[in-house]
Amino acid sequence: MGNVEEEKTAFEVGVVVPRRVLEKGDECCGCVEVLVDEFRKVGLVVDRVLGIQEEFIKLAASVEILGRAAAELQLTKRTHIGMDLPFEWDQAEAFVRQPDGSLFSWCERFHCYRHIIYGVVNKSDSTLTLKSDCKEFQWESGESLLQMLELRGFVKQVFPLHDETKRKQLLRSWAFNCWDFTRQPIDEIYAYFGTKIATYFAFLGMFTRWILFPAVFGVTLQFVDLGSMQLLVLPAFFISITLWAVLFFQFWKRKNSALLARWQISGLVAGGPGYKFSGLEWSSIQSPVEIMKKWGSDKTKEKEVFQREEWVGRLMRFRNDAFIILSIICLQLPFELAYAHLYEVIGSDLMKFGLTVVYLFAIQYFNRIGGKISVSLIKCENNESREYGADSLIYKVFGLYFMQSYIGIFYHALLHRNFLTLRQVLIQRLIVSEVLENLMENSIPFLKYSYKKYRAIRKKRKREKGSPTGKTQFISRVEKEYLKPSYSASVGEELEDGLFDDFLELALQFGMIMMFACAFPPAFAFAALNNIAEIRTDALKLLVVFKRPTPRAAATIGAWLNIFQEPAWVRANRLKNATQAQDMCSKQLLRTISGNEKLFVRVGKIE
């Protein structure tokens, strides 16, 4: 397929399989051929692209195919009367469309794609034998074809594809738009990346705009001589930034609610218990409604069950949190204090540089170990969903980074009380460290991708060296995307994606400027400049450096805002009642809404 035609077709999912040369007689029962035929049978548009070492199957689907999959999944969507009801394709006109005019969001489309491709099963009563090179695979009756091939190692990866047209539009209006420092096309980001990434950039943009006021105040306080008023202005500055922080978080909650309303997202649906993706389970436990069906409708028994589940989960989380805290106090705290003390007493700058290099390598090792231990502990917890597990990871790992980032500053501020050294450390953390982190988090993945692409092109040149044409064709766009690294977290990638590192960096920055702003008032100005650059570099990272991230359903920024939740049995009881009401009224409401819509259209035509 040509490049022009390829861009016009909205291929959104790629499946990676080994490249091989077909032998005679293998065409009918080859794994790739069977997989492609089954995808076409369920209505998907399929395009096969031969790579250097792998073959890529690109998939696209019409709105009707996605709509019927959404109806099978009973995806809940907003209707024109403001109620969230299970989707039905025959009543599609009753549902509100997305801000960009599409019927489904990117998260919903990807959910439907996974339901379709993982829903391809062997419907015959007998076992089918599939061949690939010298291997044979047994496709059992009722077994998912794609899941079986993944478990056997034949399907290497299933990943979202970039839409080249939309990607270039976002590059122009977002990543390369340097004139408007903090404003971003949030609706377009939501339509392309999903809720969680769009929420992060909305939070980052609002935080950067709000930080401009204390930045101006701090720079004025630092460089303008106020004489005898200086001692009075400094406490006023501290009080003002405290009030600023309280107001900012309250206004962010309002902003977040407005975004969710505009994107037609319900907090219960997006982050509620038991939320699962087809083929990729987001929750490892039963949903509250399933548990209630199991235990019956006895109200007293329901309350007892959920209170017991809730308290068992709390005790397990308390045990794990206590273990992490004791480990930090007994292991990491002495290490951090030793580093801070040696940095204070060593006089040679060369020795300080060598000490810092050793410290940075050692702390990365500590962070990896701490992340693995935290993930192992979280698996033992009774978390209601993947998002709850991710929040638990945030609380545990943040302690490691808190100790790493702040203990040295507290050491200089409280024990040695060396104001000059304290300012030097703050400048180092706010300027040098954040600049280096931005360079590292963008340059290292790009260098890895460039090296992989270089090796792939070199292999292809060797292969085509003796070809009659003598021309070397560069690797295809889908293969370039496959070679890009995934947008994953540096710690606990089983539970979190790359937003974990971005939010962590922002949270550490916020704590530093809030706790030590009086020692160095221009800290807010440095943070504002860093965040303005962060918006553009993160945009380039997502659009150019990494694969298109897998969309995640999240209504808020989660544990980073530390929003308090109701007891589990109350949430489950509400969910049960809401589900029963929707089952009774949804079909009748949809018919009514559809009838009214058609009536309005007829009246409009008559007039």
C-alpha positions, 0 to 999 in steps of 0.5 A, a space after each residue: 500500500 502506498 504512503 498516500 493511501 496509507 495515511 488516508 486509512 486510519 489504521 489504529 492497531 498493529 500486531 507484530 509477528 515473525 517474518 517468514 517465507 511461505 513454503 508451498 502448501 503452507 498458505 492455507 494453514 499458516 498462522 499469519 494467514 489464519 490470523 489475517 483471515 479471521 480478522 477480516 471475517 469480523 469486519 476489520 480492514 487489514 494491511 500487511 507490511 513486511 519489515 526487516 525482521 518482522 511482519 506487521 498487521 495493521 488494523 482499522 475498523 469502521 464505526 459500525 464494527 466498533 459500535 457493535 463491539 461497544 454494544 457487546 461490551 455494554 459500554 456506558 455512554 452519555 445520552 442527550 438527556 444527560 443519563 449514562 446508559 449502555 450503548 446500543 448500535 441501533 440507537 446510536 443517535 441517542 448518544 452524545 458525540 465527542 468534542 471532535 465529532 466522533 462517536 467514540 473516544 480513543 479509549 473506547 475505540 481501543 477498548 473495542 479493538 481489543 474486544 474484537 481481536 481477542 474475541 476471535 475464537 475457534 468456533 469448531 468442535 475440533 482442534 485446528 493445527 496451525 503451522 509457522 516455519 517448523 513449528 505447529 500450534 494447536 488451536 483448541 475449540 473455544 480458545 482465543 486465537 490471538 491470546 494463544 499465539 501470544 502465549 506461544 511467543 508467535 505474536 510479539 506485540 500488540 500496540 496502538 499506531 500513531 495517526 500520521 495526520 493527527 500527529 502532525 497537526 498536534 506537532 504544529 498546534 502543540 509541541 512547536 507552538 512556542 508563542 503561547 506558553 501555557 495554553 494547549 489544545 486539551 480537547 485534541 490531546 484527549 481525542 488522541 491520547 485519552 483521558 489520563 494524559 490529557 488530564 496531566 497536561 491540563 494540570 501542568 498547564 494550569 499549575 504553570 499559569 498559577 505559578 507565575 504570581 508567586 514567581 513575580 513576587 519571589 523575584 521582586 523580593 529577591 532583587 528589590 531592596 525593601 530596607 526595614 520592610 524586608 523582615 515583614 514582607 518575608 512572612 507575608 510571602 510565606 503566608 501568601 504562597 500557602 494560601 495560593 496552594 490551597 486555592 490552586 487545588 480547589 480551583 483545579 478540582 473545579 477545572 477537572 470536573 469541567 473537563 470531565 463534563 465536557 468529555 462526557 466521563 463519569 468518575 464512577 465509570 472511568 475509575 470505578 471498581 471492577 473496570 476491565 479491558 477486554 484482553 487486558 484485565 485492569 482489575 484482578 478481583 471481582 467487582 462489587 456487583 459480582 460479589 453482591 450477586 454471589 452473597 445475595 441481597 441480604 443487606 446486613 450480610 452485604 455490609 458485613 462482607 464489604 466491611 470485612 473486605 475493606 478492613 482486610 485490605 487496609 490492614 494489608 496496606 498498613 503492613 506493607 506501608 510500615 515495611 516500606 517506611 521502616 526500610 527507608 528509615 533503616 537503609 536509605 536514611 543513613 545512606 542519604 545522611 552520609 552522602 550529605 555529611 561527606 558533601 559538606 566536609 569535603 573541600 575539593 570540588 573534584 572529590 565532590 563531583 566524584 562523590 555525586 557520580 557514585 551517589 547517583 549510580 547507587 540511588 538508581 540501584 536503590 530505586 529499582 530495588 524499592 520499585 520491585 519490592 513495592 510491586 511485589 507487596 502490592 500484588 498481595 493487597 486487596 486493591 479494587 482495580 489497577 488504578 487503586 494498585 497504581 495509587 498504592 505504588 505512588 504512595 510507597 515509591 514517593 517515600 523513596 524519592 522524598 528521602 532522596 530529594 529532600 534529606 540533603 536539603 533538610 540536613 543543610 537547613 536544620 543541622 549545619 544551618 549553612 544558608 549559602 550551601 542551602 541556596 547552592 543545593 536548591 539552585 542545583 536541584 531546581 536548575 541543574 538537576 531538572 535540566 539534566 533530567 529533561 535531557 536524559 528522559 528525552 535523549 536516551 529513548 531517542 538515542 535507543 530508537 536511532 540505534 535500533 533504526 540504524 541497525 535495521 537499515 544496515 541489515 536491510 542494506 546488507 540483504 539487498 546488496 546483491 539485488 538486481 535493482 541495487 536500491 535500498 528501501 528504508 523501513 516502513 513507518 509502522 516498523 519505525 513505530 515498533 522500534 520506538 520505546 514504550 511509554 513506561 514508568 521507570 519504577 513499577 511499569 507493571 502498574 504505571 506508565 510514563 506519567 508516573 515519572 512526569 507526575 513524580 517530577 512535578 510533585 517533588 518540584 512542588 514540595 521543594 518550592 513550597 518548603 524552601 521558598 523563603 530561603 530562596 524566593 526566586 525558586 518559583 521563577 525557576 520552576 515556572 521556566 522549567 514547566 514551560 519547557 516541560 510542556 513542549 518537551 513532554 509533547 515532543 516525547 509523546 509525539 515523536 520519541 515514544 510509541 503511541 501510549 495505550 489509553 488509560 481510563 482515569 477521571 482524576 490525577 488519582 493519588 497525586 491529589 490524594 482525594 478521599 474516598 466513601 466506604 467500599 460497601 456504600 460505593 458497591 451498594 450505590 453501584 448495584 442500585 444504579 445498575 439495576 435501574 439502568 437495566 430496567 430503563 435503558 432500552 425504553 429510554 433509548 427508544 424514547 430518545 431515538 423517537 424524539 430525535 427522528 420526530 424533530 428531524 421530520 418536523 424540521 423537514 416539514 417546516 
